Amino acid sequence: MGRLIKWLFYLAILAGIALVAYAYVGPFFGVDFSPPQTEIRQPVELDGS
């Protein structure tokens, strides 16, 4: 059981390193992580009392 937990721990560490590497290297391969930016206007009614 300890061997399984150890391998799962190593796998989680490697997955975290891979995710960080993908976040840094992704834009060099054309991956765009920025959200689409659009302007949103909504009317607001203020209570004047």
N, C-alpha and C positions, 0 to 999 in steps of 0.2 A: 504494500500500500504506500509506503514511503517513497518507493522508486517512482510510482505513478505521479504522486504529488510533486516530486522533484522535476520530472519531465514536463508537467503542466506549468510549473513555475518558469522553467527555461523557455518554454514555448510562448508564454505570456510576455516575457522580457524581449524575446526576438520579435514578436508581433509589435510591441511598442516601439522598438528601434526601427522596424520597417515602416511603421506609420509616420514617424518623425522624418525619416529619410524621404519618404514619398512627398511629404508636405514641403520639404526644402527643394527637392529635385523636380517635382512635378511641373512647375512653370517652365523649366527648360525644355520639356517635351510637349508643350502646348496645352497643358491642363490649366484651366482658369478657375481659381477658387473664390473669386470675388462674387458677391451676390449681384443680381441685376439691379441697377439703380434707376428708379423712376420717381418722378415727383408726384405726390399725392396731396390734393387739396380737399379739405372738408370744411364746410361752413360751421361756425360755432355761434350759438345764440347765448348771450350772457344775460342773466337775470338782473335787471336794473333797479331792483328795489332796495 
